[in-house]
Amino acid sequence: MKYDEFRARQRFEQSELLAFGHGTLVDDPPEGFTARLPVPPMLMLDRVVEISRQGNRGRVVGERDVKLDDWFFQCHFLGDPVQPGCLGVDAVWQLLGFFCNWAGGLGSGRALGCGEIEFFGQIRPHDRLVRVEIDVRRYTELPESGSAIAIGDATLLVDGEPIYSVKRAKTGLFRNIAYHGYPNATERSRGGRMER
């Protein structure tokens, strides 16, 4: 699809999220459009069912179908399978980063943290649907650095029942940090603080 169509869309199907993860969804990306979603098994979304923006605020909702043989049920925990809570938080960061790209931000996405996280339920193998709802409280583009930041409050539901709350989740897009040379050692092949 064309970049203008990407920006105008209000829903994305699984094949489109996979294409975004592989960098093939947008045919005419602007310079600096380098962000990606993770690909399976780390991709924690099957579709985006709602995405909208009003000024510096917005809303984005994603879903994932629970599968009896999801990879994490095979090891977390033997005899007591449950989806790790951190993967639900990662789903929030993935969806918030996707919102940054859709809103017009450029660069590579990174999770920046969050405020309070509360788990009051769990995801088990015989559940059906995980839904991530994020109210974007602030989206900001920083012209000097070319960065974009989104901050949002999220609720994660399983089969319609709220089970996680994530306050002040933060994701950003940053220019010139992508490490494209993997597995070869390059200028950006090492981690550490991002203040370079």
C-alpha positions as CSV (number, residue, x, y, z in Angstrom):
1,M,0.0,0.0,0.0
2,K,1.0,3.6,-0.4
3,Y,2.2,5.7,2.6
4,D,-0.9,8.0,2.4
5,E,-3.1,4.9,2.5
6,F,-1.2,3.6,5.5
7,R,-1.8,6.9,7.3
8,A,-5.5,7.0,6.4
9,R,-6.3,3.4,7.5
10,Q,-8.3,2.7,10.6
11,R,-7.8,-1.1,10.7
12,F,-5.0,-3.5,9.9
13,E,-5.2,-7.3,9.4
14,Q,-2.7,-9.9,10.4
15,S,-1.0,-10.1,7.0
16,E,-0.5,-6.4,7.1
17,L,1.1,-6.4,10.5
18,L,3.4,-9.2,9.4
19,A,4.3,-7.2,6.3
20,F,5.0,-4.2,8.5
21,G,7.3,-6.4,10.6
22,H,9.2,-7.4,7.5
23,G,9.4,-3.8,6.2
24,T,7.2,-4.5,3.1
25,L,3.8,-3.0,4.0
26,V,4.4,0.5,2.6
27,D,5.5,0.7,-1.1
28,D,6.7,4.3,-1.0
29,P,8.0,4.9,2.5
30,P,9.4,8.4,3.3
31,E,13.1,8.6,4.3
32,G,13.5,7.6,7.9
33,F,10.5,5.2,7.9
34,T,12.5,2.4,9.5
35,A,10.3,1.2,12.4
36,R,9.2,-2.4,12.5
37,L,6.9,-4.6,14.6
38,P,8.5,-7.8,15.9
39,V,7.8,-10.8,13.8
40,P,6.5,-14.1,15.3
41,P,6.9,-15.5,17.9
42,M,7.5,-12.1,19.5
43,L,4.7,-10.3,17.7
44,M,1.9,-10.1,20.3
45,L,-0.8,-8.7,17.9
46,D,-2.9,-10.4,15.2
47,R,-4.8,-7.2,14.1
48,V,-5.4,-3.6,14.8
49,V,-9.2,-3.1,15.0
50,E,-9.2,0.6,15.8
51,I,-6.8,3.5,15.4
52,S,-7.5,7.2,15.5
53,R,-6.0,10.5,16.4
54,Q,-7.4,13.9,17.5
55,G,-4.6,16.4,17.8
56,N,-2.0,15.1,20.2
57,R,-4.3,12.4,21.6
58,G,-5.7,9.2,20.2
59,R,-6.8,5.6,20.6
60,V,-5.5,2.3,19.3
61,V,-7.0,-1.1,19.9
62,G,-5.3,-4.4,19.0
63,E,-6.2,-8.1,19.3
64,R,-4.5,-11.4,19.5
65,D,-6.1,-14.9,19.2
66,V,-4.9,-17.2,22.0
67,K,-3.7,-20.5,20.6
68,L,-3.5,-23.7,22.6
69,D,0.1,-24.3,21.4
70,D,1.4,-20.7,21.8
71,W,5.2,-21.0,22.4
72,F,5.2,-19.6,25.9
73,F,2.6,-22.1,27.2
74,Q,5.2,-24.8,26.4
75,C,7.7,-23.4,28.9
76,H,5.9,-21.0,31.3
77,F,5.2,-23.0,33.4
78,L,5.4,-26.8,32.9
79,G,2.3,-28.2,34.5
80,D,0.8,-24.7,35.0
81,P,0.7,-22.8,31.6
82,V,0.2,-19.1,31.7
83,Q,1.2,-16.3,29.3
84,P,4.0,-14.2,31.0
85,G,2.7,-10.9,32.1
86,C,5.7,-9.1,30.5
87,L,4.4,-10.2,27.1
88,G,1.2,-8.4,27.7
89,V,3.1,-5.3,28.5
90,D,5.2,-5.8,25.4
91,A,1.9,-5.9,23.4
92,V,1.1,-2.5,24.8
93,W,4.5,-1.1,23.6
94,Q,4.2,-2.8,20.2
95,L,0.8,-1.2,19.7
96,L,1.8,2.2,20.9
97,G,4.9,2.1,18.6
98,F,2.7,1.2,15.7
99,F,0.5,4.2,16.6
100,C,3.6,6.4,16.4
101,N,4.4,5.3,12.9
102,W,0.7,5.6,11.8
103,A,0.6,9.1,13.2
104,G,3.5,10.2,11.0
105,G,6.6,9.6,13.2
106,L,9.8,8.3,11.6
107,G,12.7,6.3,12.9
108,S,13.2,3.0,14.8
109,G,10.8,2.2,17.6
110,R,11.9,1.6,21.2
111,A,9.9,1.0,24.4
112,L,10.8,3.7,26.9
113,G,9.1,2.4,30.0
114,C,5.8,2.9,31.9
115,G,4.4,4.0,35.2
116,E,2.3,1.7,37.2
117,I,1.6,-1.9,36.0
118,E,-1.1,-4.0,37.7
119,F,-1.9,-7.6,37.0
120,F,-5.3,-8.8,38.3
121,G,-5.8,-11.8,36.0
122,Q,-4.1,-14.1,33.6
123,I,-4.1,-15.6,30.1
124,R,-4.5,-19.4,29.9
125,P,-4.4,-21.8,26.9
126,H,-8.1,-22.2,26.6
127,D,-8.9,-18.5,26.5
128,R,-9.9,-17.1,23.1
129,L,-9.1,-13.4,22.6
130,V,-6.7,-10.9,24.1
131,R,-7.6,-7.3,23.5
132,V,-5.3,-4.3,24.1
133,E,-7.0,-0.9,24.4
134,I,-4.8,2.2,24.6
135,D,-5.9,5.7,25.2
136,V,-3.0,7.8,23.8
137,R,-2.7,10.7,26.3
138,R,0.1,12.5,24.3
139,Y,1.7,12.1,21.0
140,T,4.6,14.5,20.3
141,E,7.0,14.9,17.4
142,L,10.4,16.5,18.3
143,P,11.6,18.4,15.1
144,E,15.1,19.0,16.3
145,S,16.0,15.3,16.8
146,G,13.4,13.9,14.4
147,S,12.0,11.8,17.2
148,A,8.4,11.0,18.1
149,I,7.0,9.9,21.5
150,A,3.7,8.5,22.5
151,I,2.4,8.1,26.1
152,G,-0.8,6.1,26.8
153,D,-2.8,4.3,29.4
154,A,-3.7,0.7,28.5
155,T,-6.1,-2.0,29.6
156,L,-5.5,-5.6,28.5
157,L,-8.6,-7.8,28.4
158,V,-9.0,-11.6,28.0
159,D,-12.4,-12.7,26.6
160,G,-13.8,-9.3,27.5
161,E,-12.6,-9.3,31.1
162,P,-10.0,-6.6,32.2
163,I,-6.9,-8.4,33.6
164,Y,-3.9,-5.8,33.2
165,S,-3.7,-2.1,33.6
166,V,-0.6,-0.2,32.3
167,K,-0.4,3.5,33.2
168,R,1.8,6.0,31.3
169,A,3.3,3.4,28.8
170,K,5.9,5.2,26.7
171,T,7.2,4.4,23.2
172,G,9.4,6.4,21.0
173,L,10.8,6.5,17.4
174,F,14.4,7.6,17.0
175,R,16.4,8.3,13.8
176,N,19.7,6.7,13.0
177,I,19.7,4.0,15.7
178,A,18.7,1.0,13.6
179,Y,21.2,-1.9,13.5
180,H,20.8,-3.4,10.0
181,G,24.1,-5.3,9.8
182,Y,23.1,-8.3,12.1
183,P,24.9,-10.6,12.7
184,N,28.0,-8.6,11.7
185,A,29.6,-6.1,14.1
186,T,28.8,-2.6,13.0
187,E,28.8,0.9,14.5
188,R,25.3,0.2,16.0
189,S,25.8,-3.5,16.9
190,R,26.3,-2.8,20.6
191,G,23.7,-1.7,23.2
192,G,24.0,0.6,26.2
193,R,22.6,4.0,26.8
194,M,21.0,5.8,23.8
195,E,22.8,9.2,24.5
196,R,25.3,9.0,21.7
